[in-house]
Amino acid sequence: MTPSIWQLLIVLVIVLLLFGRGKIPQLMGDMAKGIKSFKKGMSEEEKKEDKNIENNQDNEK
């Protein structure tokens, strides 16, 4: 069952009433910062793993 346009509009109005127009962009900005931080942490972790692998290979030689 897919939601109709009226159901979506009602949900949108309720969200706007609860959070206000100014709060939603702020929430989206905070969410974007969190995603960027998560991706940065994942890439740093991959770099650490690569360095550990290289060090282990050098030690084996």
Secondary structure, DSSP 8 states (H G I E B T S, - for coil): ----HHHHHHHHHHHHHHH-TTHHHHHHHHHHHHHHHHHHHHHHHHHHHHHHHHHHHHHH-
